[in-house]
C-alpha cells in the first residue's frame, strides 16, 4: 500500500514560537507586520521636506519627510485635496527644506516590504512656533550648564592649523581664509565644505566637526555661514549640533550670519564672532599689530632700562659725595688715633703699676733688713750654736769642752766651751 502523506505542520502563531525547523514564510511575516502596523493610531509627525513628486493627473502627491536631527526619512502620500489647503500658508507649495507637521497613519505594503505614511492633514511650522521651540530648547540647555562661562575655553594665541566648516564655495570661506592670511600669512587651514542649510546641514556639519576635532594638528575650529532667514539658520540651533559643539575637545568659534543673528551655536561656542571676517580676526593675530607691539615694548624696555641705570648712577654719585667716601682714610685715621691713645694709656698704666710695685718692694726690703738677725749682729752681737745647730742661751747649754759655732755678721768662727 502507498505510504500515507505526513500530517501538515502547524505554523507558529507568534514570532517567539518560530524555529529553524519551523520558520515563518516571508508572506506570513509580511502579513503579521501589516496587521500590526494597521493597528497603529493616527499621529502627528514633524519633519523636513527633502523631496516632492507631484505628477500631473495623480490624485496624490508623494513627499519624502526627513528627521531634522538624524539621517532618517519616510515617504508620505498626501491627497491632492489636502495639498490644496496649503495654498494660503504656502503659496509656492511644499519645497525642499520646508518644515511641516503632518497628521498621518503608517501603512505597510507587504508585496514591496516598504513602510510609508498616509497623511490627511499637513501644516507648515511657522516662524513664531519655531522661535518658541528654540526658546524652550535654550532654557533646557542653559539649565544643563552648556552655556556657562566656566565651560568656555581660551583660543590659542597663534594656532598652527585652523579647522573651517563652511558652505561649498561660499563667501564665508573666502572671508575667513583671506582675512586670516592677510593677518598671518603662514596660517594653515583644514576646510570642510558642507551643506549649511536644509535637511542635510546638521549631519554634515556634525560629521565635519567630529573629523576636525579628531585631528591633533587642528587647534581651533571655525563654523562659518553668511546671513540668511530664520529658517535658513535653523540648523545652527539644532540640539544635536549644539551638543556636539559642547563635547568637542577643540575650541570652537561660531561665525553664523550677521551681528543681529543669534543661533544657539553662538551660546555654546567658546567664542562668538559677529561675522566670518570677525572670526578671522579672532583666531589669528595681526602680524603688523604684533610687530608694532613688539617695537613699542622694545622702546618701553629700553626707556625703562635707561631710567633705571640713570637712577642707579644718581645713587652712586650721591653715595660717592658723602664725606665717608670722599675721604675714606678719615675712618682709618680716627681708628689709628684711638689705637695710639689706648696704647699710651696702657703704657702709662703699666709704668705706674710697676713704679708702685717697685716702691712696695723697696719698702719690704727695708722692713726685712730692719728685722733681719744680721742687723742685730752688726751691732756687736753674735749667735752661738752647738754642732747640732741648737742655740746656746745659757751656760748649761754648753758644758765645758763643747764645740761651738759663733756666727758673726760676716762669717763664723769655731770655739770650745771652757
Secondary structure, 3 states (H helix, E strand, C coil): CCCCCCCCCCCCCCHHHCCCCCCCCHHHHHHHHHHHHHCCCCEEEEEEEEEEECCCCCCEEEEEEECCCCCCEEEEEEEHHHHHCCCCCCCCCCCCCCEEEEEEEEEEECCCCEEEEEEEEEEECCHHHHHHHHHHHHHHHHHCCCCCHHHCCCCCCCCCEEEEEEECCCHHHHHHHHHHHHHCCCCEEEEEEECCCCCCHHHHHHHHHHHHHCCCCEEEEEEEECCCCCCCCHHHHCHHHHHHHHHCCCEEEEEECCCCCCCHHHHHCCEECCCHHHHHHHHCCCHHHHHHHHHHHHHHHHHHHHHHHHHHHHHHHHHHCCHHHHCCHHHHHHHHHHHHHHHHHHHHHHHHHHHHHHHHHHHHHHHHHHHCHHHHHHCCCCEEEECCCCECCCHHHCCCCCEEEEEECCEEEEEECC
